[in-house]
Amino acid sequence: MIESNDSFGPVEFGYYPVGAGSYWYTKWYPYDPPHRGFKIHVSPKPQDAEIVARSVLPKLRELSVCHKVVRDLKIYMEQMATLQRGKFITVYTDGANQGQRVLDKISPELRDLRLFGGLLRGLAPTTRESNHREYEIAVGGSDLVFTRWYEPTDQD
């Protein structure tokens, strides 16, 4: 099985819909996620979600970094109408070094897909701290990846 619109995070690859947010996401946690660090969000248009999942998720597993992905295309479409819009894939890093390793791994192919494959950015995620009035910071040069610092009290 590969990542598809029917299941972006299949059980066969170690993804499970557990804990908070399990309606929306399947999680791949090889260890307890860090309590603070840079949270990275990948935000494609729904029609590009499958190719982005196939590009990004294997790289995150290779890096053995905690992450979650929206369960399927139907749920991603639902999510686009909520304050959680723009959070197709969420990566939990333990700080700047790990965050940079993630960006170095996922950004080149996303930039190529955007430039040569016509990949489109989805909605930019907003921050809970600003009551969703401010956007996260775009990083990585693909216009699909965003970041913000997170603390133990953050829930999204």
N, CA, C and O of each residue as an XYZ file, in Angstrom:
624
protein
N       0.846     -1.188      0.000
C       0.000      0.000      0.000
C       0.887      1.247      0.000
O       1.945      1.264      0.630
N       0.452      2.279     -0.706
C       1.132      3.572     -0.667
C       0.141      4.618     -0.192
O      -1.064      4.375     -0.125
N       0.670      5.784      0.135
C      -0.205      6.867      0.556
C      -1.142      7.214     -0.595
O      -0.715      7.336     -1.743
N      -2.435      7.373     -0.271
C      -3.412      7.698     -1.301
C      -4.497      8.591     -0.706
O      -4.550      8.806      0.505
N      -5.360      9.106     -1.579
C      -6.461      9.950     -1.111
C      -7.381      9.203     -0.145
O      -8.059      9.827      0.671
N      -7.408      7.878     -0.231
C      -8.242      7.079      0.673
C      -7.607      6.899      2.048
O      -8.309      6.655      3.029
N      -6.283      7.019      2.123
C      -5.571      6.877      3.392
C      -4.179      7.473      3.246
O      -3.278      6.851      2.684
N      -4.015      8.692      3.763
C      -2.703      9.333      3.673
C      -1.710      8.702      4.643
O      -0.511      8.672      4.367
N      -2.192      8.201      5.766
C      -1.341      7.569      6.762
C      -1.807      6.157      7.047
O      -2.492      5.925      8.043
N      -1.444      5.193      6.182
C      -1.947      3.832      6.354
C      -1.310      3.094      7.534
O      -0.144      3.311      7.867
N      -2.093      2.228      8.150
C      -1.627      1.414      9.280
C      -0.405      0.595      8.879
O       0.492      0.383      9.695
N      -0.361      0.137      7.639
C       0.765     -0.669      7.163
C       2.098      0.062      7.300
O       3.150     -0.576      7.355
N       2.064      1.380      7.355
C       3.286      2.170      7.524
C       3.462      2.649      8.961
O       4.359      3.443      9.245
N       2.614      2.173      9.866
C       2.768      2.508     11.277
C       1.990      3.722     11.742
O       2.277      4.257     12.813
N       1.018      4.169     10.972
C       0.181      5.305     11.366
C      -1.049      4.801     12.118
O      -1.634      3.780     11.757
N      -1.431      5.530     13.166
C      -2.596      5.131     13.951
C      -3.439      6.343     14.315
O      -2.896      7.387     14.677
N      -4.778      6.217     14.223
C      -5.675      7.305     14.641
C      -5.942      7.192     16.148
O      -6.962      6.642     16.562
N      -5.030      7.711     16.951
C      -5.141      7.601     18.407
C      -5.066      8.973     19.062
O      -4.522      9.920     18.494
N      -5.620      9.062     20.266
C      -5.491     10.257     21.088
C      -6.257     11.450     20.555
O      -7.145     11.329     19.712
N      -5.877     12.619     21.082
C      -6.525     13.874     20.693
C      -6.404     14.071     19.183
O      -5.341     13.847     18.603
N      -7.478     14.483     18.567
C      -7.478     14.751     17.135
C      -7.566     13.515     16.265
O      -7.321     13.597     15.061
N      -7.912     12.360     16.844
C      -7.889     11.118     16.072
C      -8.959     11.063     14.973
O      -8.847     10.253     14.052
N      -9.984     11.904     15.054
C     -10.927     11.958     13.941
C     -10.232     12.534     12.703
O     -10.458     12.081     11.581
N      -9.390     13.534     12.930
C      -8.748     14.244     11.833
C      -7.465     13.574     11.343
O      -7.210     13.512     10.140
N      -6.666     13.077     12.274
C      -5.302     12.684     11.946
C      -4.984     11.235     12.258
O      -5.603     10.615     13.123
N      -3.987     10.699     11.522
C      -3.280      9.489     11.926
C      -1.874      9.931     12.296
O      -1.303     10.822     11.667
N      -1.328      9.301     13.317
C      -0.048      9.743     13.877
C       1.022      8.686     13.671
O       0.753      7.486     13.720
N       2.239      9.155     13.440
C       3.413      8.293     13.336
C       4.400      8.816     14.377
O       5.121      9.786     14.142
N       4.414      8.151     15.528
C       5.247      8.573     16.654
C       6.197      7.435     17.017
O       5.793      6.526     17.742
N       7.443      7.448     16.543
C       8.397      6.412     16.920
C       8.866      6.556     18.371
O       9.518      5.662     18.911
N       8.533      7.680     18.991
C       8.856      7.988     20.382
C       7.890      9.081     20.819
O       7.145      9.605     19.991
N       7.888      9.434     22.091
C       7.015     10.522     22.547
C       7.434     11.809     21.847
O       8.618     12.144     21.833
N       6.480     12.537     21.266
C       6.844     13.778     20.577
C       7.440     14.795     21.547
O       7.094     14.812     22.728
N       8.338     15.640     21.044
C       8.934     16.665     21.905
C       7.863     17.609     22.453
O       6.837     17.839     21.812
N       8.112     18.144     23.630
C       7.153     19.048     24.270
C       7.285     20.491     23.808
O       6.404     21.314     24.054
N       8.378     20.786     23.145
C       8.562     22.133     22.583
C       9.525     22.027     21.424
O      10.347     21.113     21.352
N       9.409     22.973     20.526
C      10.272     22.998     19.354
C       9.576     23.732     18.231
O       8.644     24.504     18.456
N      10.034     23.484     17.030
C       9.389     24.075     15.868
C       8.397     23.073     15.301
O       8.744     21.930     15.007
N       7.175     23.514     15.154
C       6.138     22.719     14.509
C       6.146     23.127     13.039
O       6.128     24.314     12.713
N       6.172     22.143     12.171
C       6.185     22.399     10.734
C       4.884     21.882     10.144
O       4.471     20.757     10.425
N       4.240     22.704      9.327
C       3.009     22.309      8.645
C       3.234     22.330      7.139
O       3.854     23.251      6.608
N       2.729     21.316      6.461
C       2.758     21.249      5.005
C       1.322     21.417      4.536
O       0.418     20.725      5.004
N       1.120     22.355      3.598
C      -0.238     22.748      3.216
C      -0.421     22.778      1.697
O      -0.213     23.819      1.073
N      -0.811     21.643      1.094
C      -1.126     21.654     -0.343
C      -2.619     21.914     -0.593
O      -3.438     21.813      0.320
N      -2.951     22.244     -1.825
C      -4.353     22.243     -2.237
C      -4.852     20.799     -2.155
O      -4.059     19.875     -2.332
N      -6.132     20.583     -1.894
C      -6.641     19.218     -1.796
C      -6.320     18.345     -3.017
O      -6.022     17.161     -2.860
N      -6.375     18.907     -4.218
C      -6.104     18.098     -5.409
C      -4.645     17.643     -5.482
O      -4.320     16.743     -6.257
N      -3.773     18.249     -4.694
C      -2.357     17.885     -4.682
C      -1.957     17.124     -3.420
O      -0.780     16.817     -3.234
N      -2.912     16.819     -2.560
C      -2.598     16.185     -1.277
C      -1.921     14.822     -1.455
O      -0.967     14.508     -0.742
N      -2.398     14.027     -2.381
C      -1.830     12.683     -2.540
C      -0.361     12.729     -2.946
O       0.457     12.012     -2.369
N      -0.013     13.553     -3.921
C       1.383     13.624     -4.362
C       2.272     14.199     -3.262
O       3.424     13.790     -3.117
N       1.747     15.136     -2.497
C       2.522     15.695     -1.383
C       2.736     14.628     -0.307
O       3.832     14.508      0.239
N       1.700     13.861     -0.006
C       1.849     12.777      0.972
C       2.906     11.786      0.505
O       3.742     11.360      1.302
N       2.885     11.417     -0.748
C       3.859     10.457     -1.280
C       5.274     11.018     -1.290
O       6.240     10.262     -1.184
N       5.403     12.308     -1.413
C       6.717     12.941     -1.405
C       7.260     13.110      0.006
O       8.413     12.776      0.277
N       6.425     13.631      0.906
C       6.897     14.064      2.225
C       6.920     12.941      3.265
O       7.902     12.804      3.995
N       5.875     12.148      3.344
C       5.762     11.183      4.450
C       6.887     10.146      4.494
O       7.383      9.860      5.584
N       7.316      9.567      3.367
C       8.442      8.634      3.459
C       9.722      9.292      3.990
O      10.508      8.664      4.699
N       9.914     10.546      3.640
C      11.103     11.265      4.120
C      11.035     11.490      5.634
O      12.051     11.399      6.323
N       9.846     11.782      6.144
C       9.691     11.973      7.590
C       9.922     10.664      8.335
O      10.536     10.653      9.402
N       9.434      9.566      7.777
C       9.687      8.261      8.403
C      11.176      7.927      8.364
O      11.718      7.389      9.330
N      11.832      8.240      7.264
C      13.272      7.999      7.146
C      14.051      8.791      8.197
O      15.024      8.295      8.766
N      13.618     10.014      8.447
C      14.249     10.849      9.478
C      13.852     10.431     10.892
O      14.453     10.875     11.871
N      12.842      9.576     10.992
C      12.314      9.105     12.279
C      11.874     10.279     13.156
O      12.227     10.370     14.332
N      11.092     11.173     12.545
C      10.598     12.358     13.248
C       9.085     12.200     13.467
O       8.368     11.729     12.584
N       8.619     12.595     14.642
C       7.192     12.496     14.974
C       6.381     13.400     14.049
O       6.740     14.554     13.815
N       5.281     12.855     13.527
C       4.417     13.643     12.660
C       3.024     13.025     12.605
O       2.801     11.885     13.013
N       2.107     13.818     12.089
C       0.753     13.333     11.853
C       0.304     13.871     10.505
O       0.830     14.863     10.002
N      -0.693     13.185      9.929
C      -1.224     13.578      8.631
C      -2.741     13.414      8.682
O      -3.258     12.521      9.353
N      -3.435     14.278      7.973
C      -4.893     14.153      7.876
C      -5.201     12.764      7.312
O      -4.503     12.270      6.426
N      -6.249     12.152      7.838
C      -6.527     10.742      7.531
C      -6.793     10.444      6.065
O      -6.263      9.475      5.522
N      -7.615     11.275      5.416
C      -7.951     11.012      4.009
C      -8.434     12.309      3.364
O      -8.583     13.332      4.032
N      -8.676     12.248      2.061
C      -9.044     13.460      1.318
C     -10.371     14.036      1.790
O     -10.503     15.256      1.891
N     -11.352     13.197      2.081
C     -12.654     13.686      2.548
C     -12.479     14.508      3.830
O     -13.054     15.588      3.964
N     -11.700     13.999      4.747
C     -11.488     14.715      6.011
C     -10.652     15.974      5.777
O     -10.878     16.993      6.430
N      -9.695     15.916      4.860
C      -8.906     17.118      4.550
C      -9.824     18.217      4.008
O      -9.657     19.388      4.349
N     -10.777     17.849      3.179
C     -11.728     18.835      2.648
C     -12.558     19.438      3.787
O     -12.827     20.640      3.790
N     -12.959     18.615      4.743
C     -13.692     19.118      5.919
C     -12.820     20.074      6.723
O     -13.268     21.138      7.149
N     -11.575     19.677      6.920
C     -10.656     20.472      7.735
C     -10.435     21.866      7.146
O     -10.211     22.825      7.884
N     -10.498     21.976      5.831
C     -10.261     23.265      5.172
C     -11.282     24.328      5.593
O     -11.043     25.521      5.407
N     -12.398     23.910      6.150
C     -13.430     24.848      6.592
C     -13.324     25.152      8.090
O     -14.211     25.791      8.656
N     -12.243     24.698      8.735
C     -12.074     24.925     10.171
C     -10.855     25.812     10.440
O     -10.117     26.167      9.522
N     -10.660     26.160     11.703
C      -9.479     26.936     12.080
C      -8.187     26.128     11.939
O      -7.096     26.693     12.013
N      -8.297     24.834     11.742
C      -7.118     23.981     11.552
C      -6.691     23.895     10.081
O      -5.794     23.127      9.736
N      -7.329     24.676      9.230
C      -6.995     24.650      7.801
C      -5.492     24.910      7.598
O      -4.860     25.646      8.355
N      -4.961     24.292      6.573
C      -3.548     24.477      6.258
C      -2.622     23.543      7.004
O      -1.402     23.684      6.922
N      -3.182     22.588      7.731
C      -2.362     21.685      8.545
C      -2.548     20.240      8.060
O      -3.018     19.373      8.796
N      -2.170     20.015      6.818
C      -2.294     18.686      6.222
C      -1.330     17.713      6.891
O      -1.737     16.651      7.361
N      -0.062     18.077      6.932
C       0.953     17.298      7.649
C       1.522     18.194      8.729
O       1.866     19.347      8.470
N       1.622     17.665      9.945
C       2.220     18.388     11.066
C       3.432     17.602     11.538
O       3.336     16.407     11.820
N       4.574     18.278     11.625
C       5.825     17.660     12.065
C       6.229     18.322     13.372
O       6.201     19.547     13.495
N       6.609     17.492     14.356
C       7.024     17.986     15.671
C       8.535     17.841     15.793
O       9.046     16.727     15.910
N       9.245     18.951     15.766
C      10.697     18.892     15.900
C      11.104     19.317     17.299
O      10.346     19.991     17.997
N      12.301     18.921     17.704
C      12.767     19.275     19.042
C      13.576     20.567     19.058
O      14.160     20.914     20.084
N      13.617     21.272     17.954
C      14.320     22.550     17.906
C      14.803     22.869     16.501
O      14.417     22.218     15.531
N      15.659     23.887     16.409
C      16.094     24.399     15.117
C      16.887     23.377     14.307
O      16.682     23.283     13.097
N      17.777     22.615     14.921
C      18.594     21.664     14.169
C      17.742     20.595     13.503
O      17.895     20.336     12.309
N      16.853     19.979     14.254
C      15.990     18.949     13.674
C      15.034     19.572     12.653
O      14.765     18.975     11.610
N      14.528     20.759     12.946
C      13.660     21.450     11.999
C      14.369     21.703     10.674
O      13.770     21.547      9.610
N      15.621     22.088     10.731
C      16.392     22.329      9.504
C      16.626     21.029      8.735
O      16.570     21.017      7.505
N      16.886     19.934      9.455
C      17.066     18.638      8.784
C      15.786     18.239      8.039
O      15.843     17.726      6.922
N      14.641     18.481      8.669
C      13.360     18.185      8.020
C      13.213     19.029      6.760
O      12.898     18.502      5.693
N      13.440     20.334      6.876
C      13.317     21.215      5.711
C      14.281     20.817      4.600
O      13.909     20.808      3.427
N      15.520     20.490      4.965
C      16.503     20.085      3.961
C      16.061     18.825      3.222
O      16.375     18.657      2.044
N      15.344     17.953      3.895
C      14.912     16.680      3.299
C      13.667     16.845      2.418
O      13.592     16.256      1.340
N      12.691     17.640      2.869
C      11.417     17.708      2.138
C      11.331     18.839      1.123
O      10.569     18.743      0.161
N      12.095     19.905      1.316
C      11.919     21.107      0.493
C      12.343     20.965     -0.962
O      11.625     21.452     -1.836
N      13.478     20.320     -1.274
C      13.874     20.287     -2.692
C      12.815     19.681     -3.615
O      12.519     20.256     -4.663
N      12.243     18.540     -3.250
C      11.238     17.925     -4.114
C       9.955     18.752     -4.156
O       9.318     18.857     -5.204
N       9.573     19.340     -3.021
C       8.373     20.188     -3.023
C       8.574     21.408     -3.919
O       7.657     21.810     -4.635
N       9.767     21.995     -3.882
C      10.051     23.135     -4.771
C       9.945     22.702     -6.233
O       9.364     23.413     -7.053
N      10.512     21.522     -6.563
C      10.450     21.034     -7.942
C       9.014     20.746     -8.359
O       8.601     21.099     -9.465
N       8.254     20.108     -7.477
C       6.853     19.820     -7.800
C       6.068     21.106     -8.011
O       5.182     21.160     -8.863
N       6.383     22.127     -7.251
C       5.690     23.415     -7.375
C       6.074     24.094     -8.691
O       5.214     24.583     -9.425
N       7.382     24.116     -8.979
C       7.867     24.816    -10.172
C       7.542     24.077    -11.462
O       7.108     24.689    -12.438
N       7.748     22.766    -11.471
C       7.642     22.017    -12.716
C       6.392     21.153    -12.808
O       6.008     20.729    -13.899
N       5.758     20.891    -11.677
C       4.589     20.030    -11.685
C       3.283     20.761    -11.466
O       2.213     20.153    -11.490
N       3.364     22.074    -11.253
C       2.153     22.859    -11.071
C       1.471     22.687     -9.722
O       0.307     23.052     -9.559
N       2.198     22.131     -8.754
C       1.657     21.933     -7.406
C       1.214     23.274     -6.826
O       1.908     24.278     -6.982
N       0.062     23.293     -6.157
C      -0.478     24.528     -5.613
C      -0.509     24.505     -4.095
O      -0.791     23.477     -3.480
N      -0.217     25.646     -3.507
C      -0.275     25.771     -2.051
C      -1.722     25.786     -1.591
O      -2.602     26.358     -2.234
N      -1.936     25.143     -0.465
C      -3.240     25.209      0.177
C      -3.334     26.468      1.017
O      -2.566     27.410      0.825
N      -4.263     26.483      1.935
C      -4.430     27.634      2.815
C      -3.281     27.705      3.809
O      -2.850     26.683      4.343
N      -2.793     28.896      4.054
C      -1.718     29.078      5.025
C      -2.285     28.880      6.432
O      -3.343     29.419      6.755
N      -1.588     28.111      7.266
C      -2.071     27.920      8.636
C      -1.908     29.193      9.468
O      -1.020     30.011      9.227
N      -2.783     29.326     10.439
C      -2.732     30.467     11.349
C      -2.366     29.972     12.744
O      -2.420     28.775     13.028
N      -1.990     30.919     13.614
C      -1.544     30.548     14.955
C      -2.673     30.685     15.967
O      -3.456     31.634     15.933
N      -2.731     29.725     16.854
C      -3.710     29.768     17.939
C      -3.440     30.974     18.852
O      -4.370     31.611     19.345
N      -2.153     31.273     19.067
C      -1.776     32.374     19.967
C      -2.333     33.716     19.512
O      -2.584     34.591     20.341
N      -2.528     33.891     18.217
C      -3.075     35.147     17.687
C      -4.585     35.055     17.503
O      -5.195     35.910     16.861
N      -5.178     34.015     18.069
C      -6.604     33.762     17.860
C      -6.891     33.592     16.358
O      -7.940     33.996     15.857
N      -5.930     32.985     15.664
C      -6.004     32.667     14.236
C      -6.119     33.906     13.346
O      -6.728     33.855     12.277
N      -5.529     35.019     13.796
C      -5.491     36.234     12.986
C      -4.163     36.383     12.245
O      -4.082     37.126     11.267
N      -3.111     35.675     12.707
C      -1.794     35.773     12.080
C      -1.401     34.430     11.476
O      -1.768     33.363     11.969
N      -0.646     34.526     10.398
C      -0.215     33.316      9.700
C       1.125     32.830     10.231
O       1.922     33.607     10.757
N       1.358     31.524     10.083
C       2.662     30.966     10.388
C       3.670     31.455      9.348
O       3.290     32.025      8.325
N       4.941     31.230      9.615
C       6.017     31.711      8.752
C       6.288     30.693      7.650
O       6.501     29.513      7.927
N       6.278     31.153      6.392
C       6.613     30.280      5.264
C       8.116     30.018      5.277
O       8.914     30.937      5.465
N       8.497     28.746      5.073
C       9.910     28.348      5.062
C      10.139     27.323      3.948
O       9.194     26.710      3.451
N      11.382     27.149      3.571
C      11.742     26.083      2.652
C      11.665     26.407      1.174
O      12.110     25.605      0.353
N      11.116     27.556      0.809
C      11.122     27.988     -0.577
C      10.104     27.350     -1.507
O      10.124     27.633     -2.705
N       9.213     26.498     -1.004
C       8.209     25.872     -1.880
C       6.856     26.565     -1.796
O       5.988     26.333     -2.637
N       6.670     27.413     -0.787
C       5.397     28.079     -0.516
C       4.339     27.084     -0.036
O       3.146     27.386     -0.060
N       4.779     25.891      0.402
C       3.881     24.857      0.913
C       4.157     24.521      2.367
O       3.384     23.795      2.991
N       5.258     25.044      2.919
C       5.709     24.655      4.250
C       5.751     25.889      5.149
O       6.232     26.954      4.760
N       5.229     25.706      6.368
C       5.124     26.801      7.332
C       5.616     26.315      8.687
O       5.650     25.114      8.954
N       5.995     27.259      9.536
C       6.476     26.860     10.853
C       6.093     27.891     11.906
O       5.774     29.045     11.620
N       6.145     27.404     13.134
C       6.011     28.258     14.315
C       6.591     27.503     15.492
O       6.693     26.276     15.464
N       6.969     28.236     16.526
C       7.445     27.633     17.768
C       6.244     27.126     18.545
O       5.186     27.755     18.528
N       6.391     25.998     19.226
C       5.286     25.512     20.058
C       5.808     25.131     21.437
O       6.979     24.793     21.616
N       4.909     25.196     22.390
C       5.191     24.903     23.802
C       4.260     23.791     24.287
O       3.325     23.420     23.576
N       4.498     23.263     25.471
C       3.681     22.168     25.978
C       2.192     22.449     26.054
O       1.393     21.514     25.998
N       1.797     23.692     26.177
C       0.373     24.015     26.313
C      -0.347     24.091     24.971
O      -1.574     24.178     24.945
N       0.386     24.060     23.852
C      -0.243     24.143     22.541
C      -0.988     22.850     22.224
O      -0.535     21.761     22.576
N      -2.140     22.980     21.553
C      -2.952     21.816     21.259
C      -3.087     21.532     19.773
O      -3.499     20.428     19.419
N      -2.766     22.464     18.883
C      -2.973     22.182     17.452
C      -1.676     21.973     16.724
O      -1.678     21.728     15.518
